[in-house]
Structure formats: structure tokens, C-alpha cells
Amino acid sequence: MKPFAYFFLMAFVVYGTRVCGQFALIHDAEGFVNVRSEPEFKNNVIDTLHTGRVVWCFEKVEKKDWYNVDYCKKGNFLNGYIHKSRLKLITDFERIPVKNETKDQVIFQKDSIKVTILRRNFIAAEHKLLNKTNSGLKYLAEIDNEQIWGTDGGIPKIQYKSITVDFGRRKTELPDSALKNLFEPNFNFTEVHCDRKGDKLFINAMNSDGAGGYVVLLIIEKGQYKSRMVTLGF
């Protein structure tokens, strides 16, 4: 097994035990939290984030109640520390279980909530592929002028076909912008969580071809697609 493939296989195992990290929401009564350069309350504030902002939390700092977090702001990925009391882990919200799963479809369902995810084979002829060369090696750099998530320079095998959400009487299909450039979807590492009080639904997945792993969080609010966050997760 190639070293990279082994690394991401282990990452999948770690993900299942909630150790490597996970998505969280900023959650504070004052409406914002401070991001700090070190895991302690001192004169070390480097940024502020508003309640509801999504961050990626790595494992808690040893023997301390702080998370090292990644987040995106103005198109840039940044890093800092946030106290655990100011965060709400996505996995702490109500989990919607899998109702049915086949090779190319998985359905999550509980009472009035239903999420249907479909995937299909990637057909290169349907897309614009941009190849580049590095140190004499040719690799796939972009698909449809977008960064590629899910492969390590190779052509994807699988892509999302659609995601449909039924939330009470509301039904919506996620737009192409939500799923573009996300490849190699893995149903075994996909979860759906619900914040009924906030009227939000979270679709959380870790996808990979064995070497191009990434994690994605899709957010549906008040029955409509709101945003997504994609990161390497390590």
C-alpha cells in the first residue's frame, strides 16, 4: 500500500472515533468569540468570529479545554485557538440515521426529515480538464476551472449526482454550486445532523480516493442551502 493511501486509510479510522477533528459552530451568547494565538486567556487575541460561523476543530490541546481550529475568512484559511465553551460540535446535534443504502444512493430519515444523496460515475468528456506537469510528471490540476477535492492528481471515478432535502413540508435540491469539485463521495463516512431549534441541517462527509482526502460540511438553513466548508481536515 502506498504511504499516502495508508495515511488516509488511517484518517478514516480516526474519523470514525471522533479523534482527528470535526466541524463545529461558534456558539456564544454575546454573538462573537475571540480567536487566540495560544490556548490561554491572555492578551493574545488575533481575530474574532461571529456566532454561527463554522470552524474545523482539531483534537483538544492536551490537558486543556482549548481547540486548535482552522477557519475560512475572506477566502483565506486561518488558524488559532478557541475555548471549548464557545463551540458547539456538529456531532452534538441530533443525528439523523441511515434509512436505506445502495451502491449509488443513501437515504437518511427521521420523522419529517429526509436526506437523499445520489452519486454517479465521473465522465471526463462532460468536463473541462486542465493538466499540468511538475518535475516531468503530468497531473490533473483543475476540473471546470475549479480546484479538485478528492483526488491526488488523478481523474476522479465518482462524483455527486444530487442531494435532496425534505424538511417538514419544505423540499429542496442542493444547487450545483454546493457539489461542484467535490469528488469520490463516501457514504460510509457521511452523517446528517439536525438543529431543530435553529432550523438547520448539516451534511458532514469525509471523502477520498485513498490519497486525496477532504472533509466537507453542507449547511441547509430554513429549508434552503446556505453554505459549505471544505478542508483537508489534518
C-alpha positions in Angstrom: 0.0 0.0 0.0 1.3 3.5 -0.9 2.2 5.7 2.1 -0.4 8.3 1.2 -3.1 5.7 0.8 -2.2 4.2 4.2 -2.3 7.7 5.8 -5.8 8.4 4.6 -7.0 4.9 5.4 -5.9 5.6 9.0 -7.5 9.0 8.8 -10.8 7.3 8.0 -10.5 5.1 11.0 -9.6 8.0 13.2 -12.6 10.0 11.9 -14.9 7.2 13.0 -13.7 7.5 16.5 -14.0 11.3 16.5 -10.4 11.9 17.3 -8.8 13.6 14.3 -11.2 16.5 14.4 -14.6 17.7 13.4 -16.7 20.7 12.4 -18.2 23.0 15.0 -20.2 26.2 15.2 -19.2 29.3 17.1 -21.7 29.4 19.9 -21.7 32.4 22.3 -24.4 34.4 24.0 -22.5 37.7 23.2 -22.7 36.9 19.5 -18.9 36.5 18.9 -15.8 34.9 20.2 -12.1 35.7 20.3 -9.6 33.6 18.4 -6.3 33.5 20.2 -2.7 32.8 19.2 -2.2 30.5 22.2 -4.5 28.2 24.2 -5.0 30.5 27.2 -6.8 33.7 28.2 -4.2 36.4 27.8 -3.5 39.5 25.7 -3.3 37.3 22.6 -6.5 37.9 20.6 -5.8 37.6 16.9 -9.3 37.6 15.4 -13.0 37.5 16.2 -15.7 35.2 14.8 -19.4 35.7 15.0 -21.9 33.1 16.4 -22.9 30.6 13.7 -19.5 30.6 11.9 -18.2 27.2 11.0 -14.7 26.1 12.1 -12.8 22.9 11.9 -11.6 21.7 15.3 -8.6 19.5 15.7 -8.0 17.4 18.8 -8.2 19.4 22.0 -4.9 20.7 23.4 -3.6 18.1 25.8 -4.8 18.7 29.4 -6.5 22.0 28.4 -10.0 22.9 27.3 -9.0 24.6 24.1 -9.4 23.6 20.4 -6.9 24.4 17.7 -9.2 25.5 14.8 -9.0 26.2 11.1 -11.5 28.6 9.5 -12.0 30.5 6.3 -12.3 34.3 6.2 -12.2 36.4 3.1 -11.0 33.5 1.1 -8.1 32.7 3.3 -7.7 29.7 5.7 -6.6 30.9 9.1 -5.7 29.1 12.4 -5.9 29.8 16.1 -7.3 28.7 19.4 -10.9 28.8 20.8 -12.1 27.7 24.2 -14.4 24.7 24.1 -17.1 26.5 25.9 -17.5 28.8 22.9 -18.0 25.9 20.4 -20.9 23.6 19.6 -19.7 20.4 17.8 -21.8 19.4 14.9 -21.9 15.8 16.2 -23.6 17.1 19.4 -26.7 17.9 17.4 -29.5 15.3 16.8 -28.3 12.6 14.4 -30.5 11.5 11.5 -29.9 7.8 10.9 -29.5 5.9 7.7 -32.8 4.5 6.4 -31.6 2.8 3.3 -28.4 2.5 1.3 -27.4 1.1 -2.1 -24.3 1.4 -4.2 -25.2 4.8 -5.5 -27.8 6.1 -3.1 -28.1 6.7 0.6 -31.2 7.9 2.5 -31.1 9.4 5.9 -34.5 9.7 7.6 -36.2 10.5 10.9 -39.9 11.6 11.2 -40.3 14.6 8.8 -36.6 14.9 7.9 -35.3 13.0 4.8 -32.0 13.5 3.0 -31.3 11.6 -0.2 -27.8 11.6 -1.6 -27.1 10.2 -5.1 -23.7 9.6 -6.7 -22.6 8.5 -10.2 -19.6 7.7 -12.3 -17.4 10.6 -13.3 -17.5 11.1 -17.1 -14.4 13.1 -18.2 -16.0 14.0 -21.5 -18.6 16.1 -19.7 -16.0 18.3 -18.1 -13.1 20.6 -18.9 -9.9 19.1 -17.6 -6.7 21.0 -17.1 -3.4 19.0 -16.9 -0.1 20.4 -15.7 3.4 19.0 -15.4 5.6 19.0 -12.3 9.1 17.6 -12.3 8.3 15.8 -15.5 5.1 14.2 -14.1 1.7 15.0 -15.6 -1.2 15.5 -13.2 -4.8 16.8 -13.3 -4.8 20.3 -11.8 -8.3 21.6 -12.4 -11.8 20.4 -13.4 -14.1 23.0 -14.9 -11.7 25.7 -13.8 -12.1 24.6 -10.2 -9.8 23.1 -7.5 -10.2 19.4 -7.2 -11.3 17.8 -3.9 -11.0 14.0 -3.6 -8.1 13.0 -5.8 -4.3 13.5 -5.7 -3.7 14.5 -9.3 -5.7 11.7 -10.9 -9.1 11.6 -12.7 -12.0 11.1 -10.3 -14.0 7.9 -10.6 -17.2 9.1 -8.7 -19.0 12.4 -8.3 -22.1 13.6 -6.5 -25.2 13.4 -8.7 -27.6 15.2 -6.4 -28.6 15.9 -2.8 -32.3 16.4 -2.0 -33.5 17.5 1.4 -37.1 17.1 2.8 -37.5 19.1 6.0 -41.2 19.0 7.0 -43.2 20.4 4.2 -40.1 22.0 2.6 -38.2 20.2 -0.1 -35.0 21.5 -1.8 -32.3 20.1 -4.0 -28.9 21.5 -3.4 -27.6 23.7 -6.2 -24.6 22.7 -8.4 -22.5 25.3 -6.5 -22.8 23.2 -3.4 -21.5 20.0 -5.0 -19.1 21.2 -7.7 -15.5 20.0 -7.5 -16.4 17.5 -4.7 -15.4 14.0 -5.8 -15.2 10.5 -4.5 -18.1 10.7 -2.1 -18.1 8.0 0.6 -21.4 7.0 2.1 -19.7 5.1 4.9 -18.3 8.4 6.3 -21.3 10.6 5.7 -23.5 11.8 8.5 -26.6 14.1 8.8 -27.3 16.1 12.0 -30.2 18.4 12.8 -30.5 21.6 14.9 -34.3 21.8 15.2 -34.3 24.9 17.3 -32.1 26.7 14.8 -33.9 25.2 11.8 -30.7 23.9 10.4 -29.5 20.7 8.8 -25.8 19.6 8.5 -24.5 17.1 6.0 -21.0 16.1 7.1 -18.7 13.9 4.9 -15.2 12.7 4.7 -14.4 11.7 1.1 -11.3 10.3 -0.6 -9.8 8.2 -3.4 -7.2 6.9 -0.9 -4.8 9.8 -1.3 -6.9 12.9 -1.8 -8.9 13.1 1.4 -11.0 16.0 2.5 -13.9 16.8 4.7 -17.0 18.9 3.8 -19.9 20.3 5.7 -23.0 21.4 3.8 -25.4 23.6 5.7 -29.2 23.9 5.0 -31.0 26.6 6.9 -34.7 27.2 7.0 -35.1 24.7 4.1 -32.6 26.4 1.8 -29.0 25.6 1.1 -26.8 28.2 2.9 -23.1 27.4 2.6 -20.4 24.8 2.7 -16.9 24.5 4.2 -14.3 22.2 2.7 -10.9 21.5 4.3 -8.2 18.8 4.3 -9.0 18.0 7.9 -5.5 17.4 9.1 
